[in-house]
Amino acid sequence: MQTKKHTNNHQIVDYDAVLDAKFGKVGTQEREAFRREAYAYYMGK
């Protein structure tokens, strides 16, 4: 049985920029809705 190995491309990613692109800038309705949903998930609600 062979296991699959994952490698990291060793690039630094600005996750705030990723979230901006996907959910809009901080303070927008979409970004705040995502933030609330992510926090609720994190807290187990």
Helices and strands as residue ranges (DSSP letters): H 15-23, H 29-42
